[in-house]
Amino acid sequence: AVAAELGITVVPLTVRFGDEEMLDGVDITSEQFFKRLQRDPKHPTTAQPSPGQFREVYDRLVAEGATAIVSCHISSKLSGTFESARQASEGLSVPVHLVDSKLFSLALATGTIEAAKAARNGQPAEEVKAVADDTFRRTHVFITLETLEYLRRGGRLSRGQELVGSLLKVKPILTAEDGAVEAIGRIRTKPKALEEIVSRVADLRP
């Protein structure tokens, strides 16, 4: 709804459960994804949009009157999406300003939304990109997890590590560091983990 209101075009990633492929936010909602994650024995994977998919979107935007495109993306260290967009932008009749957010999830939305507002206010594409870059630079993300199971299923830690962490009720705290996901703390309980996150956020205040 926010994307539609601000005129943001979303090029979705593909979500795979086994051989079944679905476009994120088109063929499957977030609610459906998380319900299926809990019951489906197949662990999901994702695939970036192809350069052809991006080019199709870029061409459509140009046909609709776009004189420049500001294209914001999930961290290039976590996905090949940025590279697909770069390839698609080559030879386009209008300039494409590519933005590597170095972030993910809702944090990706922050800079994209501010950039869209700048565009609606009539700022040129170069300034719109600068708004996105500056917002992403000032955006921080902290995550703690209810369970370590899905990290194990995704190959991020072993069964033994999961068991040890679960027995100790360890709640890792993760953040984005230079575009990568990094563990910055291991707290014994969820309330303590949330306290730690609040403390870290408070330390970021100017």
N, C-alpha and C positions, 0 to 999 in steps of 0.2 A: 504493500500500500504506500509506503514511504517512497519507494523507487518510482512508482507510477505518478505520485503527486509531484515529485521533483524532476520528472523526465529523465530518470536514470535507466539506461538499458542494461539488463543483466544477461551475461552470457554464462549459462550454468555449467557446472562440472557434471560429469556422469558418475552416478553411484552404481556399484555392481554388487549384487548378492549372487555369488556363483556365476552362472551364465546370463542372469537377468540384468539388463541395463536400464537405468532410469535417469532422467534429467532431474537434477536437484531443484526442488521448488516448482517443478513443472509436472513431473510424473509421480513425485513422492514429496510429501510435506515433512517438515522437521518432526512433527508429532508421530507420523507414520514410521519415519526412519528409526526413532528411538524405541518405539514399541517393537519393531521388527528386530532391532539389534539385540533385544533381550531374549527373543524366542527363536530366532533363526540360527541354526547350527553353523551356517556359512558366515564367516566374518566379512563385513563389507570392505570394499576397496573403492578408490575413486580414480577417475581418469580426467585429465585436463581437456578442455575444448581443443579441437584441432585448429591449425592455421586456417583451414577452409571454413570452419564455423565462424571464426572471428572475421574473416574477409567478407563472408556473406552479410554479417551484421554491419560491418563498416560500410560496405557498398550500399546497403539499405539506408543507413543514416545519411550518406552523401546524397542519395536519390531523394531523400526527404528534405534536403536543403542544408545539411550540416556543412559549414565552411572550415571546421576543425574539430578534432575529437580528442578529448582527454580520457585516457583509458587506465583505470586504477585496478590494481591486481593484488591478490594474495602473495605473500612473500615468495620470491623466486627461489629461496632455499628450501621451500616446502612443496613446491609444485612447479611444473614446467609451463604453467599457464602464461606467465610473462613472456617466455620465449615464443610460444605459439602466437601471442598477440604481436610480438615484434616482427615475426615472419610475415604475418598477415598485413602489417602496415606498409611493407615495402612496395613502392610503386603506386600507392594510393594517390588519388588526385588532390586530396586535401591532407594537411599535416596531422599526424597522430602523435600526441604527447603521451608517452608511456610513463606510468608511475608505479614503481615497485614499493608497495606500502611497508614491506618488511614485517607485516602483521598478518593476522588471520581472524576469522570469526567476526564478532561484532566490532572489533577494533578496525577492521577493514571498512566498515560502514561509516565510521566517524569522519575520516578524511574525504570519502566519496560524497557524503551528504554536504559537507562544507563547500566542496568544489562545485557541486550542483547548484547550491545557493548563490555562489559567486557568478556562475554562468547565467543564472536567471536574472542577476542584477546587471548583466551586460558587460562584465569584465572580459577582456580578451583571453584567448586560450592559454597564453603564457602565464598570465596572472592566475587563472583558474588552477593550472598545474602547480604554481607556487603555493597557493592556498592548500591544496591537497598535501604537498610535500611537508609544509610546515605543520599541518594538523597531525599527520602521521608521526612526525618527529616528536611531537609533544604527547603522543598517546601511548599509554602503558597498559599492558594486560597481565593480570594475575589469575591463575586457575588453581583450584584444589579439586580433588577427585573423591567421589563417594566410594569408589571401588577401584582396585588395581586390575580387575579381571580383563577389561578391554584393552589395557596396555599389553597384557600377556597375549591375548588373542591376536593382537596386531603385531606381535613379534617384538614389542618394545622392552619386555623383560621376561624372565623365565618363570616357570611354574613355581620353582623353589623361592624365587624372590617374591612372587605374589603371596605365597603362603606365609613367609616370614613377615612381610609387610602387613598382611591381614591380621595375623596373630598379634602383632604389636600395635595394631590399629594406626599404622603410619599413614598420614595424609600428605602426599607430596605437594609442594607449591611450585608451579611452573610459570614461566614468563617468556616473552619474546626478547631474545638478545641478538641484535644485529641480524634479524631475520630468521633465526633458528629458535626452536623451543628448548629452553634450558631449565633444569631443576635448580631451584635456589633455596629450597628448604624442605625438611621432612619433619612434620609435626605429629604428635601422638594422637590427637583427637580433632574432629572437625571444628568444634567451637574454638579451639586454640589456633587451628589453621586460619580460620576466618579473622581472629584477632590479629594474627601475624600479617594478613593481607591488608587489613585496615591500617595497621601501623606503617606498613610500607607505603601505602597510598598517602598517608599523612606526611611522611618524610619527603614526598615529592612536591609538596606545596611550596610555592616560591616564598 
